[in-house]
Each structure stands twice: as structure tokens, then as C-alpha cells.
């Protein structure tokens, strides 16, 4: 059974930092790309960052230079280091993967990040 469990969300002041973690289980983690999405209240879910099995990385323009995605295949975990946080980063952050062979999508339950003074 595929499971993705996020943690690390919190209330933080503007300019602060957080590190999100996503612990994966139930599949061969190291061969699949992993993504972080976010959804702010009243807005569509958006792709924030992607890391492939070969650690090729992409970011949405709004987080480039501030966020860093990484993965630890030994721990079956993907991370999102978020620095210089802004109020507009406030959202529920979701971990995601997609099995390209079957087309199946898997999501975590989400973790709330609130950036406010």
C-alpha cells in the first residue's frame, strides 16, 4: 500500500525558514519522481518542485532561489527546504508521486504552512 506522509508544516514569520519532509512507503521510492504541490485557500493546487529519480530538479518560478527540493533514497524521504518565506507561500503543501507505467497518482494528506507576523 502506497503511503506518503508529510510533516514539518508550521506557523512562521515572513523571512523565516521551514523544512518539510515526506516519508514514503509501499513502493520502490528510488525509481520514481517526487513532487511537492501546494494549495492556498480559494486557489488551485500548483506544482512547486519536482525531483526525478536521477535528481534532476525543477521549480515554479515563484520559489526559485528560496526553496530546495532533495531526496534521501536510503530513508525513502523527500524534503522541501523553504527559506525567505513570504505570506504568499501560505498554503497546504502536498507530497505527490505518479507511477508512469500505470498512470496512478498518489498524494499525502498535506501539511499546513502559514507565513504571518
C-alpha positions as CSV (number, residue, x, y, z in Angstrom):
1,X,0.0,0.0,0.0
2,X,1.5,3.3,-1.1
3,X,1.7,5.9,1.6
4,X,3.0,9.4,1.6
5,X,3.2,11.2,5.0
6,X,4.1,14.9,5.2
7,X,5.4,16.7,8.2
8,X,7.1,19.9,9.2
9,X,4.4,22.5,8.5
10,X,4.1,25.3,11.0
11,X,3.4,29.0,11.6
12,X,6.4,31.1,10.7
13,X,7.2,34.8,10.4
14,X,8.0,36.3,7.0
15,X,11.6,35.8,6.2
16,X,11.7,32.6,8.2
17,X,12.5,29.0,7.2
18,X,10.9,25.6,7.4
19,X,11.8,22.1,6.2
20,X,9.0,19.8,5.1
21,X,9.5,16.1,5.0
22,X,7.6,13.4,3.1
23,X,8.1,9.8,4.2
24,X,7.2,7.3,1.5
25,X,6.4,3.6,1.8
26,X,4.8,0.8,-0.1
27,X,6.7,1.3,-3.4
28,X,10.2,1.4,-4.8
29,X,10.9,5.0,-3.9
30,X,14.2,5.5,-5.6
31,X,12.9,4.9,-9.2
32,X,10.1,7.4,-9.1
33,X,9.9,11.2,-9.4
34,X,8.6,13.1,-6.4
35,X,6.8,16.4,-6.3
36,X,5.7,19.0,-3.9
37,X,2.5,20.8,-4.6
38,X,0.7,23.5,-2.6
39,X,-2.8,24.8,-2.5
40,X,-3.7,28.1,-1.0
41,X,-7.2,28.8,0.2
42,X,-9.5,29.5,-2.7
43,X,-6.8,28.7,-5.3
44,X,-5.9,25.8,-7.5
45,X,-3.3,23.4,-6.5
46,X,0.1,24.2,-8.0
47,X,3.3,22.3,-8.6
48,X,6.1,23.8,-6.6
49,X,9.0,21.5,-7.2
50,X,9.9,18.2,-8.8
51,X,12.9,15.8,-8.3
52,X,13.4,12.9,-10.6
53,X,14.9,9.5,-9.8
54,X,18.2,10.9,-11.2
55,X,17.8,14.0,-9.0
56,X,17.0,16.3,-11.9
57,X,15.1,19.3,-10.4
58,X,12.6,21.8,-11.5
59,X,10.9,24.7,-9.6
60,X,8.0,27.0,-10.2
61,X,9.3,30.5,-10.8
62,X,7.9,32.0,-7.6
63,X,10.1,29.8,-5.4
64,X,13.4,29.6,-7.4
65,X,16.3,30.7,-5.2
66,X,14.3,30.3,-2.0
67,X,13.2,26.6,-1.9
68,X,15.3,23.5,-2.3
69,X,13.9,20.0,-3.0
70,X,16.0,17.0,-2.2
71,X,15.6,13.3,-1.6
72,X,17.2,10.6,0.5
73,X,16.6,7.2,-1.1
74,X,18.1,5.4,1.9
75,X,15.3,6.9,4.0
76,X,12.6,6.9,1.4
77,X,12.1,10.6,2.1
78,X,11.8,13.7,0.1
79,X,12.4,17.2,1.6
80,X,11.4,20.7,0.8
81,X,13.7,23.3,2.4
82,X,11.9,26.7,2.3
83,X,13.8,29.9,3.1
84,X,12.9,33.5,2.9
85,X,9.3,32.6,3.3
86,X,6.6,35.1,2.2
87,X,3.0,35.4,3.2
88,X,2.1,34.3,-0.3
89,X,3.7,30.9,0.5
90,X,0.9,30.2,2.9
91,X,-0.8,27.0,1.8
92,X,-1.3,23.3,2.4
93,X,1.7,21.5,1.0
94,X,1.3,18.1,-0.5
95,X,3.7,15.4,-1.5
96,X,2.9,13.5,-4.7
97,X,4.2,10.8,-7.0
98,X,2.9,9.3,-10.2
99,X,3.6,5.8,-11.4
100,X,4.3,6.4,-15.1
101,X,3.7,2.7,-16.1
102,X,0.1,2.6,-14.6
103,X,-0.7,6.3,-14.5
104,X,-1.7,6.1,-10.9
105,X,-1.3,9.2,-8.8
106,X,-0.6,9.2,-5.0
107,X,-0.9,12.1,-2.6
108,X,-0.1,12.7,1.0
109,X,-2.6,14.2,3.4
110,X,-0.9,17.6,3.4
111,X,0.8,19.8,5.9
112,X,-0.2,23.4,6.6
113,X,2.4,26.2,6.2
114,X,1.3,29.6,7.4
115,X,3.6,32.6,6.9
116,X,2.4,35.6,9.0
117,X,3.6,38.1,11.5
